[in-house]
Amino acid sequence: MTQTLFLTSEDVAGLATPAEYVDAVREGYRQRGNGAAAEPRTKLVNDDPAGMLTTYAAVLPDTGAMGGYMYDAGFGAGDAWFMTPLFDAESGEPLALLDGASMNPFKTGAAGGVAVDALAREDAETVAIIGSGAQARGQLRAIDTVRDLDTVWVYSPTKESREAFAAGMNERLDASVAAVASSAAAIEDADVVVTATTASEPVFDGDLLEPGTHVTAMGQYHPEKRELDTTAVERAKYVFDLEARATSDAGSFIHAVDEGVVDESHVHGELGEVVAGRIEGRTDDEEITVFDSGGTGIETVAAAYLLYEKAVEEGLGTTLEFAPASEALTGE
């Protein structure tokens, strides 16, 4: 039998800072850039009751961990549950099982923070956030750890939601955070633009992007959904979390290819390759860069191991017992 740590959402909530998430996820992407294994999400859709079951995984050998997410959304309860199994990358033994919901905005936000650090201008200080939910908050808190922010503009269709977002972030950040009435107003003169939506159609006009802008698009992991229009795709140096997504679920990129605006050669590479120094990121202050973030096991494993180590240090969690196959596969 192997002792495995079970961590509840309450155990891991607030256990790590946004900066610690960013550091852990950056290291995960560095390993990916040097060849660590990771695959895009696999999504199984059920019609009745309507719902989806999603998985993705990664092996981070230098971190010493592997695992990923398995989560479902919809179905009869109309909710979502996130389970994160974590294994030792050397022995293969299960290390932990985490309730992964509370870490989700932070680990996804950390991937965006790593991208901003790698691809945005060094002097970037103004941010436009399109969306006002938990993922938008996670993105902004991570960006705030890698750039000295001055001003943030947030837009989402519901006035009350964007104003609540601005009020909450004003209490957390030194930057000035204000709600605006349109996406065009948000991205005007923005150095960094983040789209954190569930939109099916583009959320801003790509012609409005100023030279030198970095865009993180993190809500478009469906072939028929897109947050960016073809103009934004065409104008940008286009970087993926995992390049295999370019032909599977990266809706904005797939649409631009289908329209004949770009082809697959337009993909500059993966974020991990930039972080590892294998390819160049931004090469001048006029480039427009895009990070297409669909969610991977890279940030999931990196963040889960960070929380696991902290939980062990603080004596959190309860233990479960798992039997190895050599004991359990008796055939009796």
C-alpha positions as CSV (number, residue, x, y, z in Angstrom):
1,M,0.0,0.0,0.0
2,T,1.1,3.6,-0.7
3,Q,0.1,6.6,1.4
4,T,-1.3,9.3,-0.8
5,L,-2.3,12.8,0.4
6,F,-5.8,14.0,-0.2
7,L,-6.2,17.8,-0.3
8,T,-9.6,19.5,-0.2
9,S,-10.4,22.8,-1.8
10,E,-10.2,24.4,1.7
11,D,-6.8,22.9,2.3
12,V,-5.3,24.5,-0.9
13,A,-7.2,27.8,-1.0
14,G,-4.8,30.6,-0.3
15,L,-1.9,28.2,0.2
16,A,0.3,29.8,-2.5
17,T,0.6,33.4,-3.7
18,P,0.1,34.4,-7.4
19,A,3.9,35.0,-7.7
20,E,4.6,31.5,-6.4
21,Y,2.1,30.1,-9.0
22,V,3.8,32.0,-11.8
23,D,7.3,30.8,-10.7
24,A,6.2,27.2,-10.6
25,V,4.4,27.4,-13.9
26,R,7.3,29.2,-15.6
27,E,9.5,26.3,-14.6
28,G,6.9,23.8,-16.0
29,Y,6.9,25.6,-19.3
30,R,10.7,25.6,-19.4
31,Q,10.7,21.8,-19.0
32,R,8.1,21.6,-21.8
33,G,10.4,23.7,-24.0
34,N,13.1,21.2,-23.3
35,G,11.0,18.2,-24.3
36,A,8.7,17.4,-21.4
37,A,5.7,15.4,-22.4
38,A,2.3,17.1,-22.5
39,E,-0.9,16.6,-24.5
40,P,-3.9,18.9,-25.2
41,R,-7.2,18.3,-23.6
42,T,-9.5,15.5,-24.6
43,K,-13.1,16.3,-24.2
44,L,-16.0,13.8,-24.3
45,V,-19.4,15.3,-24.8
46,N,-22.7,13.8,-23.5
47,D,-26.0,14.7,-25.0
48,D,-28.5,13.6,-22.4
49,P,-28.0,14.8,-19.8
50,A,-25.9,17.5,-21.4
51,G,-22.3,17.6,-20.1
52,M,-18.7,17.1,-20.8
53,L,-15.8,15.1,-19.3
54,T,-12.4,16.6,-19.9
55,T,-8.9,15.4,-19.2
56,Y,-5.3,16.5,-19.9
57,A,-1.9,15.5,-18.6
58,A,1.8,16.3,-18.5
59,V,5.1,14.9,-17.1
60,L,7.4,17.4,-15.6
61,P,10.6,15.4,-14.8
62,D,12.6,18.2,-13.2
63,T,9.8,19.1,-10.9
64,G,9.5,15.4,-10.1
65,A,5.8,15.1,-10.8
66,M,3.3,14.1,-13.4
67,G,-0.5,14.1,-13.6
68,G,-3.2,16.5,-14.8
69,Y,-6.8,17.3,-14.6
70,M,-10.0,15.3,-14.9
71,Y,-13.1,17.4,-14.6
72,D,-16.7,17.3,-15.6
73,A,-19.2,20.1,-16.2
74,G,-23.0,20.1,-16.7
75,F,-24.8,16.8,-16.4
76,G,-27.7,16.6,-14.0
77,A,-26.3,18.8,-11.3
78,G,-25.4,21.6,-13.7
79,D,-22.1,22.2,-11.9
80,A,-18.4,21.2,-12.3
81,W,-15.9,19.1,-10.3
82,F,-12.2,19.2,-10.7
83,M,-9.9,16.3,-9.7
84,T,-6.2,16.5,-9.9
85,P,-4.2,13.3,-9.5
86,L,-0.5,13.8,-8.9
87,F,2.2,11.1,-9.3
88,D,5.9,10.9,-8.5
89,A,7.7,11.2,-11.9
90,E,10.5,8.9,-10.8
91,S,8.8,6.1,-8.9
92,G,5.4,6.4,-10.5
93,E,3.7,6.2,-7.1
94,P,0.7,8.4,-6.4
95,L,1.6,11.5,-4.3
96,A,-1.6,13.3,-3.9
97,L,-5.2,13.8,-5.1
98,L,-6.4,17.4,-5.0
99,D,-9.7,19.0,-5.3
100,G,-8.5,21.3,-8.1
101,A,-11.3,23.9,-8.4
102,S,-9.9,26.6,-6.1
103,M,-6.4,26.5,-7.8
104,N,-7.9,26.7,-11.3
105,P,-7.9,30.5,-11.8
106,F,-4.5,30.8,-10.2
107,K,-2.7,28.1,-12.3
108,T,-4.4,29.3,-15.5
109,G,-3.7,32.9,-14.6
110,A,-0.1,31.9,-14.0
111,A,0.3,30.6,-17.5
112,G,-0.9,34.0,-18.7
113,G,1.5,35.7,-16.4
114,V,4.4,33.6,-17.8
115,A,3.3,34.6,-21.3
116,V,3.2,38.3,-20.4
117,D,6.7,38.0,-18.9
118,A,8.0,36.3,-22.0
119,L,6.2,38.2,-24.7
120,A,5.0,41.6,-23.6
121,R,7.2,44.7,-23.7
122,E,9.3,45.2,-20.6
123,D,7.7,48.6,-20.0
124,A,4.1,47.3,-20.3
125,E,2.0,49.0,-17.6
126,T,-1.6,49.2,-19.0
127,V,-3.8,46.2,-19.2
128,A,-7.2,45.6,-20.8
129,I,-9.3,42.7,-19.3
130,I,-12.2,41.4,-21.4
131,G,-14.3,39.4,-19.0
132,S,-14.9,39.8,-15.2
133,G,-15.1,36.3,-13.8
134,A,-12.7,34.2,-11.7
135,Q,-10.5,33.5,-14.6
136,A,-10.1,37.2,-15.4
137,R,-9.2,37.9,-11.8
138,G,-6.6,35.1,-11.9
139,Q,-5.0,36.5,-15.1
140,L,-4.8,40.0,-13.7
141,R,-3.3,39.0,-10.3
142,A,-0.6,36.9,-12.1
143,I,0.2,39.7,-14.6
144,D,0.6,42.1,-11.6
145,T,3.5,39.9,-10.4
146,V,5.5,40.2,-13.6
147,R,5.0,43.9,-14.6
148,D,4.7,47.1,-12.7
149,L,1.1,48.0,-13.6
150,D,-0.3,51.5,-13.6
151,T,-3.8,51.2,-15.1
152,V,-6.3,48.4,-15.8
153,W,-9.5,48.7,-17.8
154,V,-12.1,46.0,-17.6
155,Y,-15.0,45.3,-19.8
156,S,-17.7,42.7,-19.7
157,P,-21.3,43.0,-21.0
158,T,-22.9,43.2,-17.6
159,K,-22.3,46.6,-16.0
160,E,-22.6,45.3,-12.4
161,S,-20.1,42.6,-13.0
162,R,-17.4,44.8,-14.5
163,E,-17.9,47.4,-11.8
164,A,-17.6,44.7,-9.1
165,F,-14.5,43.4,-10.7
166,A,-12.9,46.9,-10.7
167,A,-13.8,47.5,-7.1
168,G,-12.4,44.2,-5.9
169,M,-9.2,44.5,-7.9
170,N,-8.7,48.1,-6.7
171,E,-8.5,46.7,-3.2
172,R,-5.9,44.1,-4.2
173,L,-3.6,46.0,-6.6
174,D,-1.6,49.2,-6.5
175,A,-2.7,49.9,-10.1
176,S,-5.8,51.9,-10.8
177,V,-8.6,49.6,-12.1
178,A,-11.7,51.0,-13.8
179,A,-14.7,49.6,-15.6
180,V,-15.4,50.8,-19.1
181,A,-18.5,50.5,-21.4
182,S,-17.0,48.7,-24.4
183,S,-14.1,46.4,-25.4
184,A,-12.9,49.1,-27.7
185,A,-12.5,51.5,-24.8
186,A,-10.7,48.8,-22.8
187,I,-8.1,48.0,-25.4
188,E,-7.4,51.6,-26.5
189,D,-3.7,52.2,-25.7
190,A,-3.4,49.0,-23.7
191,D,0.0,47.3,-23.6
192,V,-1.5,43.9,-22.6
193,V,-5.0,42.6,-23.6
194,V,-6.5,39.6,-21.9
195,T,-9.6,37.8,-23.1
196,A,-11.2,35.6,-20.4
197,T,-14.6,34.9,-21.8
198,T,-17.0,32.2,-22.9
199,A,-17.7,34.1,-26.2
200,S,-18.4,32.4,-29.5
201,E,-17.5,35.4,-31.6
202,P,-14.6,37.9,-31.4
203,V,-14.7,40.2,-28.5
204,F,-12.8,43.1,-30.0
205,D,-11.7,44.5,-33.4
206,G,-8.2,43.3,-34.3
207,D,-7.6,46.6,-36.2
208,L,-7.7,48.4,-32.9
209,L,-4.7,46.7,-31.4
210,E,-1.8,49.1,-31.1
211,P,1.7,48.1,-32.4
212,G,3.6,46.5,-29.5
213,T,0.5,45.0,-27.8
214,H,0.6,41.5,-26.2
215,V,-2.7,39.5,-26.2
216,T,-3.4,36.5,-24.0
217,A,-6.5,34.7,-25.3
218,M,-7.6,32.0,-22.8
219,G,-11.3,31.3,-23.4
220,Q,-11.2,29.9,-26.9
221,Y,-10.5,26.2,-26.6
222,H,-13.3,25.0,-28.9
223,P,-13.0,24.8,-32.7
224,E,-16.2,26.7,-33.2
225,K,-15.6,29.4,-30.6
226,R,-13.2,32.4,-30.9
227,E,-12.3,35.4,-28.9
228,L,-10.0,36.9,-31.6
229,D,-10.9,37.9,-35.1
230,T,-8.9,37.0,-38.2
231,T,-7.2,40.4,-38.2
232,A,-5.8,39.9,-34.7
233,V,-4.5,36.5,-35.7
234,E,-3.0,37.7,-38.9
235,R,-1.2,40.7,-37.3
236,A,0.3,38.7,-34.5
237,K,3.3,36.6,-33.7
238,Y,1.2,33.6,-32.6
239,V,2.4,31.4,-29.7
240,F,0.5,28.4,-28.3
241,D,0.7,26.6,-25.0
242,L,0.7,23.4,-27.0
243,E,1.1,23.6,-30.8
244,A,-1.0,20.5,-31.3
245,R,-4.0,22.6,-30.4
246,A,-3.6,24.7,-33.6
247,T,-5.7,22.1,-35.6
248,S,-7.9,20.7,-32.8
249,D,-9.5,23.2,-30.5
250,A,-7.9,26.7,-31.1
251,G,-11.0,28.3,-32.5
252,S,-9.6,31.7,-33.5
253,F,-6.6,30.2,-35.3
254,I,-8.7,27.4,-37.0
255,H,-11.1,30.1,-38.2
256,A,-8.3,32.2,-39.6
257,V,-6.9,29.2,-41.5
258,D,-10.3,28.3,-42.8
259,E,-10.7,31.9,-44.1
260,G,-7.4,31.7,-45.8
261,V,-5.9,34.5,-43.8
262,V,-3.1,32.4,-42.4
263,D,-1.8,28.9,-42.7
264,E,-0.2,26.6,-40.1
265,S,3.2,28.1,-40.8
266,H,1.9,31.2,-39.0
267,V,2.4,29.4,-35.7
268,H,5.6,30.8,-34.2
269,G,6.0,28.0,-31.6
270,E,5.1,27.1,-28.1
271,L,5.5,29.2,-25.0
272,G,7.8,26.6,-23.5
273,E,10.2,27.1,-26.4
274,V,10.3,30.8,-25.7
275,V,10.8,30.3,-21.9
276,A,13.5,27.7,-22.5
277,G,15.3,30.1,-25.0
278,R,14.9,27.7,-27.9
279,I,13.1,30.3,-30.0
280,E,12.9,34.1,-29.8
281,G,9.8,35.7,-28.3
282,R,9.3,39.4,-28.9
283,T,12.1,40.9,-31.1
284,D,11.0,44.6,-31.1
285,D,8.6,47.0,-29.4
286,E,6.3,47.2,-32.4
287,E,5.4,43.5,-32.7
288,I,1.9,42.3,-31.7
289,T,2.1,39.0,-29.9
290,V,-0.6,36.5,-29.0
291,F,-0.5,33.7,-26.5
292,D,-3.3,31.2,-27.2
293,S,-3.9,29.5,-23.9
294,G,-6.3,26.5,-23.9
295,G,-5.3,25.0,-20.6
296,T,-2.8,22.2,-20.3
297,G,-1.4,19.7,-17.8
298,I,1.8,21.8,-17.7
299,E,0.4,24.5,-15.4
300,T,-1.8,22.0,-13.7
301,V,1.0,19.7,-12.6
302,A,3.3,22.6,-11.7
303,A,0.7,24.2,-9.5
304,A,-0.5,21.0,-7.9
305,Y,3.0,20.0,-6.9
306,L,3.6,23.5,-5.5
307,L,0.5,23.1,-3.3
308,Y,1.4,19.5,-2.4
309,E,4.8,20.6,-1.1
310,K,3.3,23.4,0.9
311,A,0.6,21.2,2.3
312,V,3.2,18.7,3.5
313,E,5.2,21.5,5.1
314,E,2.1,22.7,7.0
315,G,0.7,19.3,7.8
316,L,-2.5,19.7,5.8
317,G,-4.7,17.0,4.2
318,T,-5.6,13.5,5.0
319,T,-4.1,10.2,3.7
320,L,-5.6,7.7,1.4
321,E,-4.2,4.2,0.6
322,F,-3.6,3.0,-2.9
323,A,-2.6,-0.6,-3.7
324,P,0.0,-1.1,-6.4
325,A,-1.1,-3.2,-9.4
326,S,1.3,-6.0,-8.3
327,E,-0.9,-6.4,-5.2
328,A,-4.3,-5.5,-6.5
329,L,-4.4,-7.4,-9.9
330,T,-5.0,-10.8,-8.3
331,G,-7.5,-12.1,-10.8
332,E,-9.4,-13.7,-7.9
